[in-house]
Amino acid sequence: MQGTMLYGPRDIRFEDRPEPKITKPTDAIISLSATCICGSDLWPYRGIQPIAQPTPMGHEYCGIVEEVGKEVRNIKRGQFVVGSFATSDNTCVICRHGYQSSCVQREFMSTAQASVVCVPLADGTLVATDDLPPKQLIPSLLATSDVLGTGWFAADAANVKPGSNVVVVGDGAVGLLAVLSAKQMGAERIIAVSRHASRQKLAREFGATDIVTERGDEGVARIKELTKGIGADSVLECVGTQESMMQAISSTRPGGYIGYVGVPHGVSLNGEQLFFAHVHLHGGPAPVRRYLPQLTKLVLDEKINPGKVFDLTLPLEQVSEGYRAMDERRAIKTLLRPRSGSESYGISKRTG
């Protein structure tokens, strides 16, 4: 089998890797129909998040179950499944409270930019569709694995309600799907912060009513102008930088809510400023597993089309070009198709 490895800054290689095998009785082996590159993958790719050794990449995935461990009860061979980037048993007290991405047995998926992947805690991590879905829905089902689930959590954490005024900081795939999520939750006004015409267009397709191109203090001033000097009810922070976090806090009305899902890099908060801002602040790694049944149903019922964020599709073996395209902002998000994924939903010739 071949998979994606990062050797250092901007050094992505697609090379021979050990074939995934069942090592625990709760594991499942999935032949991938599609995988993709996440915006968070660009942090180590750019060297901002250093790695100590060659590192496998990828945490978004969907495909066909090929093999299950002897203790897996609910997931069956031959099913089409989507899984979260964070594994979970879905039974511990933290999972029962809806925070599966902090499960006591959590592992982060990290080998999914390959043709086959082993998923731990299969029963608690994977969600199966009733039937094999139409192939044209696979990009949108893949989006539920992380990027849509993360955008949805941002909106949920920010308490988006029918009639809310919402700001989305960030125009990457998560930010764009945060716009979609806020729209689905009934937001009346959605202000998207974006400087890029193609992303602004997609934001409007997903439900944005206004576009703010300014950032930092100028961005805050523009948002205050649009909200009659008050600020937004809900702000969704989808970047993870100091500037984006401060813009989010300063754009929120007193008593409002911030959902932050951008992986923080160099972010520090001034306690006194936060105290007097009088805002609710909630976020972290998105508990995607909580939302997967709802989100996959919305996709299968064709109520939403989050797969639109994939504006570049490449064969998996061209993964390095996918990283370059996203790094250079030539693509919002790259979908990768394993060779097996273009045939029979990724069912391979494995007989194990």
N, C-alpha and C positions, 0 to 999 in steps of 0.2 A: 504494500500500500504506500501511497505517497501523501504527504501532508505538508503544511506550511510551517516554516521555522523562521524566527527572527534571530539573527546573529549579532546585530548591533544596529546603530542608527542607519535607517534606510537600507538595510541589508536583509531583504526578505528572500528566502529560498524555498522552492518546492522540491522536496527530496524524499527519498525512501525513508519510511518510518515503520516501526513494528506494527504488525496487524493487531488491532484492539481485540482483547479476549475477555471473557467473563472471569473476573478474579474474586468477586463477592457474590453471594447468592441473591443479592438485591439488584444486581447490574442488568442492563440490557444493551444489546448491540444494535445500532441503527445504521442502515445504509442511507446516506443522505441524498435527498432529492434536490436540496439547495442549501447553501450557506452564504455568508456575506462578511463584509468588513465593517466593523463598528467604528464610530468616531473616537471612542475611547482607545481603540487599537493604535491610533495615531500618536498617543502620548509616548509609548515606548518606541514606536517606529521613528519618531523624531528625536529620540534620545532624552526627552524631558523626564521620562520615568525610566531610569537606567535598569538594565538587566545584567545579571551576574554571569549568565551562561546562555548558550543557545536555547531558545524558548519556543515551544509550540504555541500556535495562535488560533484563536477562533472560539466564540462562545454562543453563536446564534445558529439554530439548526432545526430542520424538520426532515422527516423521511419515513422509511419503512422499517419496522421491527424485524430483525432477522433471527435474534436469539435472545432468550431471557434466562436469568438465573433461577434456581429451583425454588426460591422464596418469593418470586414475583407472581402476584395473584391477578392483578387487574389489567396489566398490559400483555397483549398476546402477539405472537409472531404473525406477521402479515398486516398488522394495523399500521395506518398512517398516524404519526404522532408529531406533536410539537412539544418542545421542552424549554424550561427557563434556563437562563445563564447561570443561575444558582440552584444547586440541587437541594432537595428537602425531603424529609420523611413525611411531611404534611400531617403529622400526628402529635408532635411535641407541643408543649404549652405555647411556645412562641408561634408556631405554625397555626395553631388553633385561634390565635389572636390576629391572624392574617399577615404575619411578617415572615413568610417562608424564606426570604432571602437572608434571614438571620437564624435559621433553623439550627438547633444544637448539633446537628450532623452535617451542616452545610459544607459543600465543596463548590468552588467556582469552576465552571467548565472552561477549558483552555486548549482543547485540541480539535475544535470543530471545523477548522478550515482544511478539511480532508474529505475523503469519500466515505469513510466509515468512522463511527465514534462510539465509545463506550459511555453509557450514561449511568452513574451511580444512583441508588435510591429510586429506581425506575417508577415504582408505583406512586411515589409522592412527587415526582418531578415532571413526568410526562402526562400529556392529555391527548387522548386518541379521538379521532373523528369517527363517526358511525360508519362511513364508507370512504373509499378512496376519493379524495376531492378532485374536481376538475383541475386539469393542469394549469389553467390560467389563474387559478386562485393560489397557487403555491407561493408566489412572491408575497402576497398579503398574509398568508398563514405564517410564512417565515418572519414577517415583520412583528407578529405577535410575540415571538420568542424573546424579544428584548426591546427593540426600539419603540414599538407601539405600547407595550406594557409599561415602559419607563415614562413615556409621555402621558399615559393614562394615570399613572401614580402621581406625576407632577400635578395634574389637574385635581385629582382626588385629595392629595395632601394640601392643596391650596384651597380646598373647600369650594370648588366651583359649583354653583347652583344655577337653576333656571333664572335668567335675568341678570346674572353677574356681569360686571365689567372686569375684563381679564387682560393682563399683559403677558406676553410670552417673550422672554429674553433668550435669544439664540435661534438661528435659522438653519441649524444642521437637521439631520433626520429626526432626532428626538424633539427638537423645538417645533418642527413642522407637524409632527404627529401629536405634540401637545396641543397645537391649534385644533387639530381634528378632534382630539379628546374633549377639549373645552366646548367645542361646538356640539358634540354628542351629549354633553351634560347640560346643555341648555343655555350656555352663556349668550348674553344679548349683544355684547360688544367685545371683540377680540382684537387687541392691538399687538401686532407682530413687529418685533424689532429686527430689521434686516436691511442690509446694504446691497443685496445682490438681486438683480432683476428676475432671474429664473426662480430663485427661492421665494421671492415676493409673490410671483405668479402662482406658485404651488400653495403658498400660505393662503392666498385668497380662495383658491379652489377648495381648500380644506375648511374655510370658514372665517378667515381673518376679515375684519371690517375696516381696519386702518393699518397703515404701515408707518413705522417710525424708523428713519435711517440714522438718526443721531445716536451716539453712545455716551456713556459717562454722565456728567452733569448736564450736558446739552440734551441727552436723551431723557433724563429725568424731567427737565423743564418742559420738553415737548409733551411728555405723557401727562404731566400736571396740567398743561394747557388743554389737552384733549379731555381731561376729567374734571374740568372746572376748578382746578386748583386743589382737588381733594386727594387724588391718587386712586389706584385700582383696588377693587375688592379682593382680587386674587392675582398673584404674580407667580409665573412659572419660570424658574431659573434653570436653564438647560445648557449651560456652558461649563461652569466650574472655575472661573477666574475671579480674581479679586474685583476687577471692574464690573463683571456681570453680577456678582453677588451684591455689591454695593448699589448698583443700579436697581436691582430687584428690591432691596430693602427700602431704598429712597422713593421708589415708585408706588409703594403700597400705602394705602390710607391707614390711619390709626384704627386698630381693631381688625385690619385685613389679614390676609393669609399669604404666606410664601411657601410654595412647594419647590424644593431644590433637589435636582437630580443630576446636575452636571458633576462629574467626579472632580472634587476640589483639588486644585494645584496652586499652592501658594496663597490660599485664602485664610485670612485672619479677621476676626470681628472685634470691634471696639465695644466692650461691655456697656459703657455708659451710653453710647450712641444707640445701641440695640435696645437698651432699657427705655429710653425716651421715644423710640420709634413706635413702641406700643403695637408690635405686630406679632402674629403667630408664625413660627418658623419650624417647618417640618420637612424631612426628606431623608435621603440615604439611598442605598441600593434598592431598586424597585422590587417589591414582592410580586414579581410577574405571575408566579403560580396562582396567586389569589385571583387574578383577573383572566387567566387563560380560558376557562370555559366560556365566559361572557364574550371575550374578544374573538375567539375562534368562531363562535356562533354568529356574531355580527358579520364576520368575513364570509362565512358559508352562506348566510342569508343575503349576501351582497348588499348589505346596508352601508358598508364602508369599504374603501379601497386604499388601505395604507401602503400597498405595494407600489404606489406611484412614486414613493421616495427613492426607489431603485431606478436611477437614471443611467446606469451603466451595467450591462450584463456581460460577463466574460466566462470562458471556460476556467475551471478551477486552476488548471496548470498555468494560467496567466495571472495568478494572484498578485504578482509583483507589480504589474501594470495597474491593477485595481488600487493598490496602495498609493502608487504615484499619482494617479488621477485624483484621489481624494486629498492627498497631501497638497497638491497644486490647485485644489478647488475647481478642477475640471469636472468633478462628479460630486453629487451629494452623498450617494451611498452606492456601493458596488455589490451586486448580487453575483455569486459564484456558482456555477453549475458543474458538479462532478460529471465525468463522462457517463457513469452509471445513472446519474440523475436525469439524463435526457431520455432514458429508456425505462419504461415501466416503473416510473416513480422511484428509481434508485435501487430496485431489486437487483442484486448481483447474483453471481453464480456460487456464492458461498454455500456450503452444505453443512456447516457446523451446527 
